[in-house]
Amino acid sequence: MSGATPNSKTATTQPAGEHDKRDEHGERPAWTRWFASAHPVKPGMLNRLWSVPSILIGLLFTLGPIGVIVAFSFMSRPDMGGGVVFRFSTDAYEKLLFRHDYFGNRSFDARYLAVFGTSLWQALLTTAICVALAFPIALWMSMKSAKVQQILVLLVTIPFWTNLIVRTYAWMLILNENGPVNWLLRLLGMGSQQLLYTSFASVIGLIYTFLPFAILPMYSALSGFDFRLVEAAYDLGAHKPTVMRRVILRAAMPGVMSGIALCFIPAFGSYVQPVLLGGGRVLMVGNLIASQFAEARNWPFGAALSTVILAVTLLGALAASIMGGMASRKAGA
């Protein structure tokens, strides 16, 4: 029989490492025990520590360029060439609203406000049409079987496999004078129409580009919807408009708000579609910013325009987040 008592310590079979300093009782030195008790390793701490470099890199390449643009907007323009002079100035923001004549007199100038108005109108129109088209498509997709839904989601994402400029050039071929749209109009006896290099062509390009961004979040919101609630609403005597408004649309509202944000924010500052499809005749904020950095060489003013777009998009994202949260709470109520 063994003479071991319950209070005796069993010897460990694992040999102590070179840096594992223990005493004859198998215990670590007092200072290491104090450090371990003062700095306990909590679950998930190492994972958070490993994520610090990624977070720092993300902040550097996200907030860094934004900080440079905002700082440039408060700098002065050099007498010749591009770039900035590191001297604080608000001239770039004053230029958004005022102009100076040769005598130094300042007067109100609405030219740039008109550009913002055009951008806002096209972004709102694009968003409204995308949401109106995306909702029935997302509802139809969510009512299919799981296998068919996977195929439909794949079809919605196919445009992302091709470069945006290539897709926009394809629309130029479709809308030009000898394209299929004008061929159909001539076949119907309506004659050729100037479709390319118009505001209409620019909006068509924006709708085509951002429609998947409206479909996917709505489909995501409706894919988990229990359609037995629709049957229950019909059994309780609700009519189709009431069911659509108070049952289906209420459940899809978080996706609708996400789709609005994902369409409006990039459409407001879009550049490719107004240039290629609008032919430069549709001046939007994105085109104005590019011209200030490239042709006009007025970097502070271009940075100020970019900062204004940033502020507008942040406000839009904040509003969409608040309204989406309210819609989620109502849908879960």
Secondary structure, 3 states (H helix, E strand, C coil): CCCCCCCCCCCCCCCCCCCCCCCCCCCCCHHHHHHHHHCCCCCCHHHHHHHHHHHHHHHHHHHHHHHHHHHHHCCECCCCCCCCECCCCCHHHHCCCEEECCCCCEEECCHHHHHHHHHHHHHHHHHHHHHHHHHHHHHHHHCCCHHHHHHHHHHHHHHHHCCHHHHHHHHHHHHCCCCHHHHHHHHCCCCCCCCCCCHHHHHHHHHHHHHHHHHHHHHHHHHCCCCHHHHHHHHCCCCHHHHHHHHHHHHHHHHHHHHHHHHHHHHHCCCHHHHHCCCCCCCCHHHHHHHHHHCCCCHHHHHHHHHHHHHHHHHHHHHHHHHHHHHHHHHHC
